[in-house]
Amino acid sequence: MQVIIDGLGKRFNREWIFRNLTLELKAGNSYTFVGPNGSGKSTLLQVISGVMPLTEGKITYQLSNKIIDEDDWYRQIVLAAPYLELIEEFSLVELLNFHAGFKPFKAGIANQEILQRLELDASKSKAIKYFSSGMKQRLKLALAFYSDVPVVMLDEPTSNLDAKWSAWYREEVQRLAPSQLLLLCSNVPAEYDFCDKVINVGDYKPAQ
């Protein structure tokens, strides 16, 4: 998997969030986007994911040297972020089954395995709307870690996690397959100090 970003820019109204950003993001590597609050880290991740349209430039997605159509890009990625909502009316097991219908889990990872790893077996029939913020964040991360996709995107991954589950995050994120591409947004070094490359989004914010 490779994501080629050429002259990327995003503007809201008349303000450029970032501009002239050119990168090559390759599978088997991990990249972290850093910068102060409001610098555009989350916006950049959402543009790369296809959730948000770009203003200028071009993004090319390649898998095994084959260009992926933008409409099929969502099949190749999973994104975990505090601002993304889970389907609150589903029970935990229903949500796992629903997710797996679109993005199957990795070989050897079944629902029961996920429930045990998350220590949520007792809550498997509980509606997501009754979960604490920490339980929801663990679930979002589990869906990202265990989905069989080439690209994993994480935004502020330890939000709402205590020390125990922050440690769990560090263990799991470093177990991602060598064939996967990891993109992170963070200002917390403990979330990304293992990453291969750190990119400061503020370096691409033009003078207004």
Helices and strands as residue ranges (DSSP letters): E 2-12, E 15-26, E 30-34, H 41-49, E 56-63, E 66-67, G 70-76, E 77-80, H 92-102, H 111-118, G 121-123, G 128-130, H 133-146, E 151-155, H 163-173, E 181-185, H 189-192, E 197-200, G 201-204
